[in-house]
Amino acid sequence: MPRRLFKRYMPDPEQLRQHASLRFLGRLLHDPNLWHLNRRSVSRAMGVGLFAAFLPIPLQMLVAAALAILARGNLAIAVSLVWLTNPLTMAPIFFVTYQVGAWLMGSPPRTLPDNLSWEWISGQLVTLWQPFVLGSVVTGVVMGALGYVATLGYWRWWVARQWRRRHAKRP
């Protein structure tokens, strides 16, 4: 695994524990899995981070941090994955999650008018929010599960590959 690359950009756990705004968490931040880069903590962080990234709520980073603490996943990776939904990617991601939700509910998806206005959005919000929220949660669960399984599989493949390389170099 590119562990050195991750460690270079990871925050210092001791500094975070001493940070004034995080002291209320107390002993929760002392779990070593929140800071270590091992197969289990990284895969859990991928799962909860991807799930939280697809939630259409403010303060996704706090949700990702809370889920990482509960799941004992790497805190920094989980929180950083939330930035997959940034101002550049938010519109296409939320459009796809709405389409997924409309498909799951069996309702025809709405199309955008030529002149998109706030009046149209506020008028259609009553019918748009249910498929949007459903699609966001389902997509988050699916992507989180795929991220978890893919990370576990990739980690096992990488370790086996490194082991075979070391073994092949032996006389």
VEXVEX-420932 format. One line per field, with one value per residue: residue number from 1; chain; x, y negated, z of N, C-alpha, C in turn. Coordinates in steps of 0.05 Angstrom, whole numbers, plus 32768, in hexadecimal, padded with zeros to 4 digits. Atoms other than C-alpha are relative to their C-alpha. Layout:
N
n	NUM ...
chain	A ...
n.c1	X ...
n.c2	Y ...
n.c3	Z ...
ca.c1	X ...
ca.c2	Y ...
ca.c3	Z ...
c.c1	X ...
c.c2	Y ...
c.c3	Z ...
//
This chain:
171
n	1 2 3 4 5 6 7 8 9 10 11 12 13 14 15 16 17 18 19 20 21 22 23 24 25 26 27 28 29 30 31 32 33 34 35 36 37 38 39 40 41 42 43 44 45 46 47 48 49 50 51 52 53 54 55 56 57 58 59 60 61 62 63 64 65 66 67 68 69 70 71 72 73 74 75 76 77 78 79 80 81 82 83 84 85 86 87 88 89 90 91 92 93 94 95 96 97 98 99 100 101 102 103 104 105 106 107 108 109 110 111 112 113 114 115 116 117 118 119 120 121 122 123 124 125 126 127 128 129 130 131 132 133 134 135 136 137 138 139 140 141 142 143 144 145 146 147 148 149 150 151 152 153 154 155 156 157 158 159 160 161 162 163 164 165 166 167 168 169 170 171
chain	A A A A A A A A A A A A A A A A A A A A A A A A A A A A A A A A A A A A A A A A A A A A A A A A A A A A A A A A A A A A A A A A A A A A A A A A A A A A A A A A A A A A A A A A A A A A A A A A A A A A A A A A A A A A A A A A A A A A A A A A A A A A A A A A A A A A A A A A A A A A A A A A A A A A A A A A A A A A A A A A A A A A A A A A A A A
n.c1	8011 7FF1 8003 7FF0 800E 8015 7FF5 7FF5 8016 8012 7FFB 7FF4 8015 7FFD 8009 801E 800B 7FFC 800E 8015 801C 8005 7FFC 8019 8001 7FF2 7FF2 8007 7FEB 7FE8 8000 7FEB 800A 8007 7FE8 7FEF 8006 8000 8015 801B 8008 8002 8018 8017 8001 800A 801D 8010 7FFB 8010 801C 8005 7FFC 8018 8016 8005 8004 7FE9 7FEE 7FFB 7FE7 8006 800C 7FEB 7FEF 800F 8001 7FE5 7FFB 8011 7FF7 7FE4 7FF2 7FED 8010 7FF7 8009 801D 8008 7FF7 8010 8018 7FFC 8008 8016 7FF7 8011 7FFE 800C 8019 8018 8003 8005 801B 8012 8000 800E 801D 8009 8001 8017 8018 8002 8008 801C 8011 800C 7FF0 7FEF 8006 7FEC 7FFB 800B 7FEC 7FF9 7FFF 8003 8005 801D 8005 7FF4 8010 801A 7FFC 7FF2 8012 8000 7FE4 7FEF 8000 7FEE 7FE5 7FF6 7FFE 7FEA 7FE6 7FFA 7FFA 7FE6 7FEB 7FFC 7FF4 7FE5 7FF1 7FFA 7FEC 7FE6 7FF6 7FF7 7FEA 7FE8 7FF6 7FF5 7FE7 7FEB 7FF7 7FF1 7FE6 7FEF 7FF8 7FED 7FE6 7FF4 7FF6 7FE8 7FEA 7FFA 7FF2 7FE5 7FF0 7FF0
n.c2	8018 8019 800A 8018 8016 8007 800A 801A 8014 7FFB 8012 7FF3 7FF9 800D 801C 8000 7FFA 8017 8017 8009 7FFA 7FE4 7FF4 7FF5 7FE4 7FF1 7FE7 7FF5 8004 7FF1 7FE6 8000 7FFB 801A 800D 7FEE 7FF9 7FE3 7FF6 8003 801C 800F 7FF7 800B 801C 8002 7FFB 8016 8019 8000 8002 801B 8012 8001 800B 801C 8010 800F 7FF4 7FE4 7FF8 7FF7 7FE6 7FED 7FFD 7FF1 7FE4 7FF4 7FFA 7FE9 7FE9 7FFD 8003 8016 8018 8013 7FF7 8002 801D 800B 7FF5 8010 8014 7FF7 8012 801C 8011 7FF9 7FE5 7FFD 8000 7FE6 7FEA 8002 7FFA 7FE3 7FF4 8004 7FEC 7FE5 8000 8000 7FE5 7FEE 8006 7FFA 8019 800B 8016 801B 800C 801D 8012 8010 8017 7FF7 8016 7FF9 7FFA 7FE5 7FED 7FFF 7FF4 7FE3 7FF4 7FEE 7FE6 7FF8 7FFA 7FE4 7FF0 800A 7FF6 7FE3 7FFA 8007 7FEC 7FE7 8003 8001 7FE5 7FEF 8009 7FFA 7FE3 7FFB 800A 7FEF 7FE6 8005 8006 7FE7 7FEF 800D 7FFD 7FE4 7FFD 800E 7FF2 7FE7 8007 8007 7FE8 7FF0 800E 7FFB 7FE4 7FFA 800B 7FEF 7FED
n.c3	8000 7FFF 7FE4 7FFB 800C 7FEE 7FE7 8005 7FFF 7FE9 7FEA 7FE9 7FED 7FE6 8003 8001 7FE5 7FEF 800C 7FEE 800A 8000 7FE5 7FF6 8008 7FEB 8006 801A 8013 7FF8 800D 8014 801B 800C 800A 800E 801C 8005 8013 7FF5 7FFB 8019 800E 7FF2 8006 801C 7FFF 7FF4 800E 8019 7FF9 7FF8 8017 8010 7FF1 8008 7FE7 7FF9 7FEC 8007 7FF3 7FE5 8002 8006 7FE8 7FED 8009 7FFF 7FE4 7FF9 800F 7FFA 8019 8000 7FFF 8014 801B 8001 8002 801A 8016 8003 8014 801B 8008 7FFD 8012 801D 8005 7FF2 8012 800E 7FED 7FF5 8016 8002 7FE8 8005 8014 7FF3 7FEE 8010 800B 7FEB 7FF9 8017 800B 8016 7FF6 800B 8010 7FFA 8014 800E 7FEE 7FE4 7FED 7FE4 7FFD 8009 7FEC 7FE7 8006 8005 7FEA 7FF3 800E 8005 7FE9 7FF8 8010 7FFC 7FE6 8002 8012 7FF3 7FEB 800D 800E 7FEB 7FF5 8014 8005 7FE8 7FFF 8015 7FF7 7FEB 800C 8013 7FF1 7FF4 8015 800A 7FEB 8000 8018 7FFD 7FED 800D 8015 7FF3 7FF4 8016 800A 7FED 8001 8019 7FFE 7FEF 8010
ca.c1	8000 8018 801B 8053 802A 7FEF 801A 8039 7FF5 7FD5 7FCC 7FF2 7FC3 7FE0 7FD4 7F8C 7F81 7F9B 7F73 7F43 7F06 7F0F 7F1B 7ED1 7EDD 7F0C 7F22 7EFF 7F3A 7F6B 7F56 7F93 7F68 7F54 7F9C 7FBD 7FC1 7FB0 7F81 7F46 7F48 7F53 7F1C 7EEB 7EFE 7EF1 7EAC 7E94 7EB6 7E95 7E52 7E56 7E6D 7E2B 7DFF 7DDE 7DE7 7E13 7E4D 7E5B 7EA1 7E84 7E59 7E95 7EBE 7E88 7E7F 7ECA 7ECE 7E94 7EB0 7EF7 7F0F 7F46 7F2B 7F54 7F43 7EF9 7EF4 7F1C 7EF1 7EB6 7ED6 7EC3 7E84 7EA3 7E85 7E9E 7E83 7E46 7E14 7E24 7E27 7DE6 7DC5 7DD9 7DC1 7D7E 7D79 7D88 7D53 7D1F 7D2E 7D28 7CE6 7CCC 7CBC 7CD1 7D0C 7CFF 7D24 7D42 7D1E 7D42 7D3F 7D53 7D3B 7D34 7CE8 7CEA 7D19 7CF0 7CAF 7CCB 7CEF 7CB2 7CB6 7D02 7D1A 7D03 7D25 7D62 7D6A 7D5B 7D8C 7DC2 7DBC 7DBA 7DF4 7E1B 7E10 7E22 7E60 7E75 7E6F 7E94 7ECB 7ED2 7ED6 7F03 7F33 7F37 7F42 7F76 7F9B 7F9E 7FB5 7FEC 8006 8006 8029 805F 8068 8070 80A3 80CC 80C7 80DE 811C 8133 816B
ca.c2	8000 7FB9 7FB0 7F7D 7F50 7F52 7F47 7F0A 7EE6 7F03 7ED4 7EE3 7F09 7EEA 7EA3 7EB5 7ED2 7E92 7E64 7E39 7E45 7E90 7E9A 7EA9 7EEC 7F01 7F4A 7F57 7F3B 7F6A 7FA7 7FBA 7FD1 7F88 7F77 7FB6 7FCA 8013 803D 803A 7FF0 7FD7 8003 7FED 7FA5 7FAF 7FCB 7F95 7F5D 7F70 7F79 7F34 7F14 7F25 7F0A 7EC8 7EA6 7E6F 7E82 7EC3 7EC3 7EC8 7F02 7F25 7F18 7F33 7F71 7F7C 7F79 7FAA 7FD9 7FD1 7FBC 7F8B 7F47 7F1D 7F48 7F4B 7EFF 7EF1 7F1E 7EF0 7EBF 7EEB 7EC1 7E7C 7E40 7E5A 7EA1 7E95 7E86 7EC5 7EF2 7ED9 7EDE 7F27 7F35 7F15 7F41 7F7F 7F6B 7F5D 7FA1 7FC4 7FA2 7FB3 7F6A 7F48 7F19 7ECF 7EAB 7E66 7E2D 7E00 7DC5 7DE1 7DB2 7DB2 7DB1 7DF2 7E13 7DFE 7E13 7E58 7E64 7E87 7EBD 7EBF 7EC8 7F10 7F30 7F04 7F19 7F62 7F63 7F41 7F72 7FAF 7F96 7F87 7FCC 7FEE 7FC3 7FCB 8017 8018 7FEC 8018 8059 803B 8020 8063 8087 8055 8058 80A4 80A3 8070 8096 80D8 80B7 809A 80DC 8100 80CC 80D4 811F 811F 80F6 812A 8158
ca.c3	8000 7FF5 8040 803E 8011 8040 807E 805F 805C 809B 80D6 8116 8145 8183 816A 8159 819E 81BE 818F 81B8 818C 818F 81D9 81E4 81C1 81F9 81F6 81B4 818E 81B1 8188 815F 8124 8119 8107 80ED 80A5 80A5 807A 80A9 80BD 8076 8059 808F 8082 8037 8047 8076 8050 800E 8030 8050 800F 7FEE 8025 8010 8053 806D 809B 8078 8097 80DD 80C8 80A9 80E8 8115 80EA 80E6 8132 8139 8103 811D 80D8 80C6 80D7 80A7 806A 807B 8083 8044 8019 8026 7FF7 7FBC 7FBC 7FB4 7F90 7F4D 7F54 7F7E 7F46 7F1B 7F58 7F75 7F30 7F2C 7F73 7F61 7F23 7F4D 7F80 7F4B 7F2B 7F6E 7F7D 7F38 7F28 7EE8 7EF5 7EEA 7EB4 7EBD 7E9A 7E68 7E98 7EDB 7F12 7F5D 7F56 7F2E 7F60 7F9D 7F7A 7F68 7FA9 7FC6 7F91 7F8A 7FD1 7FDD 7FA1 7FAD 7FF6 7FE7 7FAD 7FD6 8010 7FE2 7FB7 7FF7 8013 7FD1 7FC5 800E 800A 7FC7 7FE4 8021 7FF8 7FC2 7FF6 801A 7FD8 7FBF 8001 8000 7FB7 7FC6 8002 7FDB 7FA1 7FCE 7FF1 7FAE 7F97 7FD7 7FD2 7F8A 7F9C 7FCD 7FB5
c.c1	8012 7FFE 8010 7FF2 7FE9 800B 800A 7FEA 7FED 8006 800C 7FEA 8002 7FF7 7FE2 7FF4 8002 7FF1 7FE8 7FE4 7FFA 8003 7FE7 7FFE 800F 800E 7FF9 8016 8019 8000 8015 7FF6 7FF8 8018 8012 7FF7 8003 7FE7 7FE4 7FF8 7FFD 7FE7 7FE6 7FFD 7FF5 7FE1 7FF0 8005 7FF0 7FE3 7FF9 8002 7FE6 7FE7 7FFC 7FFA 8019 8010 8004 801A 7FFB 7FF3 8015 8012 7FF2 7FFE 801B 8007 7FF0 800A 801D 8011 8013 7FF1 8007 7FF6 7FE2 7FF7 8008 7FF0 7FE6 8003 7FFE 7FE9 8009 7FEF 8002 7FF1 7FE4 7FE8 7FFE 7FFB 7FE4 7FEB 7FFE 7FF1 7FE2 7FF5 7FFD 7FE7 7FE6 7FFC 7FF7 7FE3 7FED 7FF2 8012 8011 7FF8 8017 8002 7FF4 8017 8009 7FFE 7FFE 7FFB 7FE3 7FFA 800B 7FEF 7FE4 8003 800D 7FEF 8001 801C 800F 8000 8011 801D 800C 8003 8018 801B 8007 8008 801B 8017 8006 800E 801D 8012 8008 8014 801C 800D 800B 8017 801A 800C 800D 801A 8017 800B 8011 801B 8013 800A 8014 801C 800D 800C 801A 8018 8008 800F 801D 8012 8010 7FF5
c.c2	7FE7 7FF2 7FE7 7FE7 7FF7 7FF3 7FE4 7FEA 8004 7FEC 8010 8006 7FF1 7FE2 7FFF 8005 7FE8 7FE7 7FF8 8007 801D 800E 800D 801E 8012 8019 800C 7FFD 800F 801C 8001 8005 7FE6 7FF3 8013 8006 801E 8007 7FFA 7FE2 7FF0 8009 7FF6 7FE2 7FFB 8004 7FE9 7FE6 7FFD 7FFE 7FE3 7FEC 7FFD 7FF6 7FE2 7FEE 7FEE 800E 801E 800A 8009 801B 8016 8005 8011 801E 800E 8008 8019 801A 8007 8001 7FE8 7FE6 7FEC 8008 7FFE 7FE3 7FF5 800B 7FF1 7FEB 800A 7FEF 7FE3 7FEF 8006 801A 8003 8002 801B 8017 8000 8005 801E 800D 7FFB 8014 801C 8001 8001 801C 8014 7FFC 8006 7FE7 7FF6 7FE8 7FE6 7FF7 7FE2 7FEF 7FF0 7FE8 8009 7FE8 800A 8007 801D 8014 8001 800C 801E 800F 8015 801C 800B 800B 801E 8012 7FF8 800C 801F 8008 7FFA 8015 801B 8000 8000 801B 8012 7FF8 8005 801E 8007 7FF6 8011 801A 7FFC 7FFA 8019 8012 7FF5 8004 801C 8006 7FF4 800F 801B 7FFB 7FF9 8018 8011 7FF4 8006 801D 8007 7FF6 8012 8014 801C
c.c3	8000 801B 8005 7FF5 8013 801A 7FFD 8004 8018 8016 8018 8014 801B 7FFF 7FFE 801B 8012 7FF5 8012 7FF7 8000 801B 800B 7FF9 8014 7FF7 7FE5 7FEB 8006 7FF3 7FEA 7FE3 7FF2 7FF2 7FF0 7FE4 7FFD 7FF0 800B 8004 7FE6 7FF1 800E 7FFA 7FE3 8000 800B 7FF2 7FE6 8006 8007 7FE9 7FF0 800F 7FF9 8018 8004 8016 7FFD 800E 801D 8000 7FFA 8018 8015 7FF8 8001 801D 8008 7FF3 8006 7FE6 8001 7FFD 7FEA 7FE4 7FFE 7FFC 7FE5 7FE9 7FFC 7FEA 7FE3 7FF6 8007 7FED 7FE3 7FFA 800C 7FED 7FF0 8013 800B 7FEA 7FFD 8017 7FFE 7FEC 800C 8012 7FF1 7FF4 8015 8009 7FE9 7FF5 7FEA 800A 7FF2 7FEE 8006 7FEA 7FF2 8011 801D 8012 801C 8004 7FF7 8014 8019 7FFB 7FFD 8017 800F 7FF3 7FFC 8018 8007 7FEE 8003 801A 7FFE 7FEE 800D 8015 7FF3 7FF2 8014 800B 7FEB 7FFC 8019 8002 7FEA 8008 8015 7FF4 7FED 800F 800D 7FEA 7FF5 8014 8000 7FE7 8002 8012 7FF3 7FEA 800B 800C 7FE9 7FF5 8013 7FFF 7FE7 8000 8011 7FEF 8002
//
